């Protein structure tokens, strides 16, 4: 079990680093890979009130983080980290060329974290 948890923790750190690189790069890496165009952003689903691309990314990152640290004393730090990361990465878009701060993206980031934290808290409380 410790080996599996160690793999999940390493996976979380790798995914975290990749997401930070994708968020801070001045252009769309996924747009370049899929469309050979750094200015084109792939859209997984249509946005409604907030960015679903950002929502999905932070659900994925938060889920891996919670799975990695759920049985440790670091879980509270992790949750704070995920909220802070979701906010800071979007605010950095004001400074990065070819990127722009958008409230819908910020809300998508935060909502992704909130959904996973709520599910974690309910699972922890009710088994």
Helices and strands as residue ranges (DSSP letters): H 2-24, H 29-35, H 52-69, H 75-92, H 103-126
